[in-house]
Amino acid sequence: MSSWEKEGEALNDEKALEVPWLDPIVVEVRRARATLLAAAGYDLERLAQRLREEQAVSGHAVVTLPP
């Protein structure tokens, strides 16, 4: 095994031990998703219905684009 291969293995070993970087925005979005799903009993149909109801009373215009 060459010294380059040994160095490459050492770098791979170090990389495997690193703690992955967490994007704070992704963490926040995943936390919000978990909260919404828990509130809907982890039922996607129930969650979708709740979101449609909230959308209907929000007063915001709903845009539907053609396929």
N, C-alpha and C positions, 0 to 999 in steps of 0.2 A: 504494500500500500504506500503510495507516495505521500509526501508531507502535505500536499494540497488536499488530498482526500481526507487525511487525518484532521486537518484544520476545518474542512467542510463538515465533518461529522461532529466536531466540537461545537461549531456554530449551530448546527441543527439541534444538538442536545440542549444548548443554552436557550434556544428559541422555544423549545418544548416546555421549558420550566418557567417561561415568562407568563405573568398574569395578563390576560388579554385586556386591551384598552376598551373602556366602555364609554360610548357616546352618551352624554347626559340627555340629549334630546330623545334618542332612541329609548333610553331607560324610562323617561317620562311618558312617552307614547305607549310603551308596553305596560306601564303601570295603569294608565288610563284605560287601556283595552281590558286589562284584567278586572278593573273595577266595574266597567260597564257590563262585561260578561257575567261577573258574579251577581250583579244586580238583576240580571235577566235569568238567573238560575242556569247559566251556561247553555241556554237555549237560543240558537241563532234566530229562529223564527220570531221568538218573543222579543229579542233585541231589535230586529228589523222593524217589527210592528211599533215598538216604543219610539224608535227613531223617526218613523213615518208620522206618528202622532205629534211628536215634538216639531217636526218640520211643518205640519199643517197649521199649527197654532203660532208659529214663529212670525208670520207676517212677511217673511222674505219671499221674493219671487223664486219659483223653481224653474230652472232652465233644463229643457229636455232637448238634446241634440239628436239629429237624425243619425241612423246607423251608418 
